[in-house]
Amino acid sequence: MNENNGIEKGWKPIPLPLKILSVLFVLWTIGSVFAITERGELGLPFFGMFLYGTAASLVVLFLDILGPLTFLFGLWNRKSWAPLLAYGYIGIFVLNGIVALFTVREQFGLPQILIPTLVSVAFIIVIYLKKSYFK
C-alpha cells in the first residue's frame, strides 16, 4: 500500500481482465522489439501507405513498444491518464485496420487485417469497462 494516498498499487490490486491484458501487452512488446528491424526492411502499412526504414521502425517503436510500456507503467501505478493513453494508441491501430481494409486487403487478406482490428477493439472495451480501477 502506498502511504501517500492510501491506494494500493502493483500487481495484486489489478483486476483479472487487466492482468490478462497486461501479459498480452508484455508479450506484444517483446515480439515488437525482435521484429523492429524486420518491419523497417519489409515495410509497414500505415494509413494507406507503406512505410519503410526509419519511418516504419519509429512507428513500431512508439505504437508497439513505448505505447504499451507506458500504459503498463500507468496500470501498475494506477495513473488516471493510462486509459486515455491506451484509447489513443490502440485507437490508431483500429483506424489503421479500417483504412487497411480498403487499401491493402488484396495484399494481406481479410483475416490478417480483421483479426488484429477486432482484438484491438476488445482491448479498448476491456480497458473501458475497468476504467474505475485507475481512479
Protein Blocks (a to p, Z undefined) as FASTA:
>chain_A
ZZklopaedjklpcfklmmmmmmmmmmmmmmmmmmmmmmmnopaeehiacehjllmmmmm
mmmmmmmmmmmmmmmnopaklmmmmmmmmmmmmmmmmmmmmmmmmmnopklmmmmmmmmm
mmmmmmmmmmmmmZZ
